[in-house]
Amino acid sequence: MPNVNDVSTPAVLIDVDVLDRNITRMAERARAAGVALRPHGKTHKLLEVGRRQLAAGARGLSLAKTSEAEVFAAAGFEDIFVAFPVVGADKGRRLLALAERIRLAVGVDSVDGARTLGDVFAAAGRRLDVRLKIDSGLHRVGVLPEQAVGVARAIAELPGIALTGVFTHAGHAYGESEPPGVAAVAQHEGRTMVAVADALRHAGLEIRDVSVGSTPTARQAMTVAGVTECRPGNYVYHDASQVSIGTCAIEDCAMTVIATVVSAPAADRAVLDCGSKTLSSDALRPRPGGHGWILQRSSRLESLSEEHGVVRVQPGESFRVGERVRVLPNHACVVSNLHDRVVLVRGDRVEGEWTVAARGRVR
Ligand SMILES: Cc1ncc(COP(=O)(O)O)c(C=O)c1O
């Protein structure tokens, strides 16, 4: 069995034991809370991980892109929610083809956007299941709770559309640095969604799915009575940002990048062969703090260019040219999108590779 030190660097390593533990834990939490788990596959983009999530009890998958849904549907996944406000007749036609083969729902947050999809489905004599995105505080996409009834009514009346639920993503939890702050966001996320769903039902709309989800808030938001579904994604791998905001410990991180020290030009500077092409430039959350943690060292990656990762070497530490280190990325999901393959490890033992089937599927 090859050793991790035989792997050509830089390479993304996935510790399968940690991955499986993370998948099992979240599935157990959802079971205990009595909600459906619909993990977000954007984090891993791997058919093998999606299958493990379903085997552990997930109802189906969430994905962000129509093309990601196409990859998973082609591989036999039968229940997919595209958790993004999809807009455009071109996407509508592809969604129609998907809806003929699998159970499909799509996010919407405007009447105009929903109409572009509804027209395609109506022309084919079909209806597309959609869920209305609610802005529970991230202020990215989604309608504000107080606008939800008006927008939902108008969307529900569109030809070719069936409004079946509401969903949100409390990504602003990534700005919190202490567990009580994250817990408050999670409670607010769950309660807001239940209140919106109740208001929509009161207005005569049949709302079945009340979907929340982010890795930091999942644990608490899924326990709010009335929530029916949770969509965490990052939890399969975790990363330095999750550790920083207190979601997990370093031991719960399944993804690391193995890199080689390619230069040590000064006592306080060493350079790794992993730059932004490998790690992405995503900042550490909740506060910027370098570009990845080097395991078992206190020195951090201070800056990145495309192929170079520059380490500010702390007093008392040193890096030798040719030496290998493992880096915990700031944000695991974007790392998946940068690599064709991930290497499977248990500790230092290499067990194989998986192809990142949905990487680069941005349309
Ligand atoms: C709409 C939506 N749902 C769910 C998730 C999963 O959240 P997380 O990566 O925090 O687990 C994301 C992540 O960006 C998202 O955008």
The ligand as an SDF file (V2000), in Angstrom:
LIG
                    3D

 16 16  0  0  0  0  0  0  0  0999 V2000
  -27.9660   27.5940   -0.7620 C   0  0  0  0  0  0  0  0  0  0  0  0
  -26.9870   26.8280    0.0440 C   0  0  0  0  0  0  0  0  0  0  0  0
  -27.4230   25.7980    0.7850 N   0  0  0  0  0  0  0  0  0  0  0  0
  -26.5790   25.0720    1.5390 C   0  0  0  0  0  0  0  0  0  0  0  0
  -25.2180   25.3590    1.5790 C   0  0  0  0  0  0  0  0  0  0  0  0
  -24.3130   24.5340    2.4290 C   0  0  0  0  0  0  0  0  0  0  0  0
  -23.7200   25.3040    3.4300 O   0  0  0  0  0  0  0  0  0  0  0  0
  -22.3510   24.8980    4.1190 P   0  0  0  0  0  0  0  0  0  0  0  0
  -21.3200   24.8780    3.0640 O   0  0  0  0  0  0  0  0  0  0  0  0
  -22.1300   25.9020    5.1810 O   0  0  0  0  0  0  0  0  0  0  0  0
  -22.5510   23.5470    4.7000 O   0  0  0  0  0  0  0  0  0  0  0  0
  -24.7300   26.4250    0.8230 C   0  0  0  0  0  0  0  0  0  0  0  0
  -23.3090   26.7730    0.8340 C   0  0  0  0  0  0  0  0  0  0  0  0
  -22.8470   27.7240    0.2880 O   0  0  0  0  0  0  0  0  0  0  0  0
  -25.6410   27.1880    0.0270 C   0  0  0  0  0  0  0  0  0  0  0  0
  -25.2280   28.2260   -0.7170 O   0  0  0  0  0  0  0  0  0  0  0  0
  1  2  1  0
  2  3  1  0
  2 15  2  0
  3  4  2  0
  4  5  1  0
  5  6  1  0
  5 12  2  0
  6  7  1  0
  7  8  1  0
  8  9  2  0
  8 10  1  0
  8 11  1  0
 12 13  1  0
 12 15  1  0
 13 14  2  0
 15 16  1  0
M  END
$$$$
